[in-house]
């Protein structure tokens, strides 16, 4: 009896893990990645861009963040191993990059350069991030 219960429990756990794996794989292979890239030196404006971007993503895309459809990543391009992002995205300053990933591969990206224009207007900044991320989500 004990062995049957153990086998049944193992089967249930395995089935749950498989279904979790399938949904996790789906959300990972098709997603929008919001990157904030910075270097070692971080001024007040650079920190604000990161904070405002994070606030925007968390405020407007909570459901998508939870499902993995949207992710937010902060990356120091001066950390060993991250240097390639500077070339990959043609970065010349601190930047917010949107990346559209389909079937596990990046199919397009945009540098949201207007974050610098909207830096003095937090609400406009938030709306800019929101509208740009929404455009990408529609392409999933």
C-alpha positions in Angstrom: 0.0 0.0 0.0 2.8 2.4 0.9 4.6 1.8 -2.4 1.4 2.4 -4.4 0.8 5.7 -2.6 4.5 6.7 -3.2 4.2 5.8 -6.9 0.9 7.8 -7.2 2.4 10.8 -5.5 5.5 10.6 -7.7 3.2 10.5 -10.8 1.2 13.5 -9.7 4.4 15.5 -9.0 5.8 14.5 -12.4 2.7 15.6 -14.2 2.6 18.9 -12.3 6.2 19.6 -13.2 5.6 18.8 -16.9 2.7 21.2 -17.1 4.7 23.9 -15.3 7.6 23.3 -17.6 5.4 23.7 -20.7 3.8 27.0 -19.6 7.2 28.3 -18.4 8.8 27.4 -21.7 6.0 29.1 -23.7 6.4 32.4 -21.8 10.2 32.3 -22.0 10.3 31.6 -25.8 7.8 34.4 -26.6 8.4 37.5 -24.5 9.2 41.2 -24.3 12.4 42.0 -22.4 12.8 45.5 -21.0 16.5 46.2 -20.4 18.2 49.0 -18.6 21.9 49.2 -19.5 24.3 51.2 -17.4 28.0 51.4 -16.6 30.0 51.6 -13.4 29.5 55.4 -13.0 25.9 56.1 -12.2 24.7 59.7 -11.9 21.3 60.8 -10.5 19.7 61.0 -13.9 20.9 57.4 -14.8 19.5 56.1 -11.5 16.2 57.9 -12.2 15.9 56.3 -15.6 16.3 52.9 -14.1 13.8 53.7 -11.3 11.2 55.2 -13.6 11.5 52.3 -16.1 11.1 49.8 -13.3 8.1 51.7 -11.9 6.4 51.8 -15.3 6.9 48.1 -16.0 5.7 47.1 -12.5 2.7 49.5 -12.6 1.4 48.7 -16.0 2.5 45.1 -16.7 2.2 43.2 -13.4 0.2 40.4 -15.0 2.7 40.0 -17.8 5.6 40.1 -15.4 4.1 37.4 -13.3 3.5 35.2 -16.4 7.0 35.8 -17.8 5.6 37.5 -20.9 7.5 40.7 -19.9 10.8 40.8 -18.0 12.8 43.7 -16.7 16.6 43.3 -16.5 19.2 45.8 -15.3 22.6 45.1 -16.7 26.0 46.8 -16.1 27.7 46.6 -19.5 31.1 47.1 -17.8 30.8 43.8 -15.9 32.9 41.0 -17.4 30.8 39.1 -19.8 28.3 41.9 -20.5 30.5 43.9 -22.9 28.9 42.4 -25.9 25.6 44.3 -25.2 27.4 47.6 -26.2 28.0 46.2 -29.7 24.8 44.2 -29.9 22.6 47.2 -29.3 25.0 50.0 -30.4 24.9 51.5 -27.0 26.7 54.9 -26.4 25.1 55.9 -23.1 22.8 54.6 -20.4 19.8 53.1 -22.3 16.5 51.4 -22.1 16.2 48.7 -24.8 13.0 46.8 -25.7 13.6 43.3 -27.1 11.0 41.1 -28.8 11.8 37.4 -28.4 9.9 34.8 -30.4 10.6 31.1 -30.3 13.6 31.9 -28.0 15.3 34.3 -30.4 15.4 38.0 -30.5 13.6 39.2 -33.6 13.8 42.9 -33.1 14.8 45.6 -30.6 14.4 49.3 -30.1 16.5 51.8 -28.1 14.0 54.1 -26.3 16.0 57.2 -26.6 13.2 59.5 -25.6 13.7 58.5 -21.9 16.2 61.3 -21.8 13.6 63.8 -23.1 11.0 62.7 -20.5 13.3 62.5 -17.6 12.0 65.7 -16.1 8.4 64.6 -16.5 7.8 61.4 -14.6 4.3 60.9 -15.8 5.3 61.4 -19.5 8.2 59.0 -18.9 5.8 56.3 -17.6 3.4 56.8 -20.5 6.2 56.5 -23.0 7.5 53.2 -21.5 3.9 51.9 -21.3 3.0 52.7 -24.9 6.3 51.3 -26.3 6.0 48.0 -24.3 2.3 47.7 -25.3 3.4 47.9 -29.0 5.8 45.0 -28.4 3.3 42.9 -26.5 0.9 43.2 -29.5 3.5 41.5 -31.7 3.9 38.4 -29.5 
